[in-house]
Amino acid sequence: QVQLVESGGGLVQPGGSLRLSCAASERIFRIYRMGWYRQAPGKQRELVATITNGATTNYADSVKGRFTISRDNAKNTVYLQMNSLKPEDTAVYYCNAYKDGILYWGQGTRVTVSS
């Protein structure tokens, strides 16, 4: 079983930046794909970005050019660098890992973009 712990959320003004981290309980090079999803109040959970163990990335159109997903295999951690944040980016951000046909989720970290 893969355990995931997110960190780095908080309150930021519009136009600001945050970096989220997702620490995994095992070597992430063994995990086919990791990603970030978010869920805003009253909305369904949606894809933000994913990265495979071959470093192929995928982004939601709404975050392309502003967010960057990356992975550090030595630290077993996946990052989401978020720049030019907008109020509509406000949500709980969840890390996930897809391994051997099973999807694992972290507990989430809250991001609030507000002046």
C-alpha positions in Angstrom: 0.0 0.0 0.0 1.3 3.4 -0.9 0.9 6.2 1.6 0.9 9.8 0.4 1.3 13.0 2.5 0.7 16.4 1.0 2.0 19.7 2.3 2.6 23.2 1.2 -1.0 24.6 1.0 -2.1 27.9 2.5 -3.5 31.3 1.8 -1.9 33.3 -1.1 -2.9 36.5 -2.9 -3.9 36.4 -6.5 -0.8 36.4 -8.7 1.2 34.7 -6.0 2.9 31.3 -6.0 2.9 28.1 -3.9 4.7 24.8 -4.1 2.9 21.7 -3.0 4.8 18.6 -2.0 3.6 14.9 -2.0 5.8 12.5 -0.1 5.3 8.8 -0.8 6.0 5.9 1.5 7.9 4.0 -1.1 10.3 4.5 -4.0 8.4 6.5 -6.5 10.3 5.2 -9.5 8.2 2.0 -9.0 5.0 4.0 -9.3 3.8 4.3 -12.9 2.0 7.6 -12.5 1.6 10.3 -9.9 -0.6 13.3 -10.0 -2.4 16.2 -8.5 -6.2 16.6 -8.5 -8.3 19.3 -6.8 -11.8 19.8 -5.5 -13.3 23.1 -5.1 -16.4 23.6 -2.8 -19.5 22.3 -4.5 -17.6 20.9 -7.4 -16.3 17.5 -8.5 -12.7 16.5 -8.1 -10.7 17.3 -11.3 -7.4 16.6 -12.8 -4.7 19.2 -12.4 -1.5 17.5 -13.6 0.1 14.0 -13.8 3.6 12.7 -14.3 4.7 9.2 -15.2 7.9 7.4 -14.1 9.1 8.2 -17.6 8.6 11.9 -16.8 5.8 12.4 -19.3 3.5 15.1 -18.0 -0.1 16.1 -18.6 -1.9 19.2 -17.5 -5.4 20.5 -17.4 -6.0 23.3 -19.8 -6.9 25.7 -17.0 -3.4 25.4 -15.5 -1.1 25.1 -18.5 1.7 27.6 -18.5 1.1 28.4 -14.8 1.6 25.1 -13.0 4.5 22.7 -13.2 4.6 19.1 -11.9 7.9 17.4 -11.2 9.3 14.5 -9.3 12.4 13.8 -7.2 13.0 10.1 -7.2 15.8 10.5 -4.6 13.3 12.1 -2.1 10.3 10.0 -3.2 8.5 13.3 -3.6 6.3 14.9 -6.3 5.9 18.6 -6.5 3.4 21.0 -7.9 4.7 24.5 -8.5 1.8 26.9 -8.9 2.5 30.4 -10.2 0.1 33.2 -11.2 -2.5 31.9 -8.9 -6.1 32.9 -9.4 -9.1 32.8 -7.1 -10.6 30.0 -9.1 -7.6 27.9 -8.1 -9.0 27.8 -4.6 -9.5 24.1 -3.7 -8.3 21.2 -1.7 -5.4 19.6 -3.6 -5.0 15.9 -3.5 -2.0 13.8 -4.5 -2.5 10.4 -6.1 -0.4 7.5 -7.2 -1.3 4.8 -9.7 0.5 1.5 -9.1 -0.3 -2.1 -10.1 -3.8 -1.1 -11.1 -4.6 0.6 -7.8 -5.1 4.3 -7.2 -4.0 5.7 -3.9 -4.9 9.2 -2.5 -3.4 11.5 0.1 -5.5 13.4 2.6 -5.3 16.7 0.7 -3.9 20.2 1.4 -6.0 23.3 1.1 -5.1 26.2 -1.2 -6.9 29.5 -0.8 -6.3 32.3 -3.3 -7.8 35.5 -2.0 -6.9 39.1 -1.4 
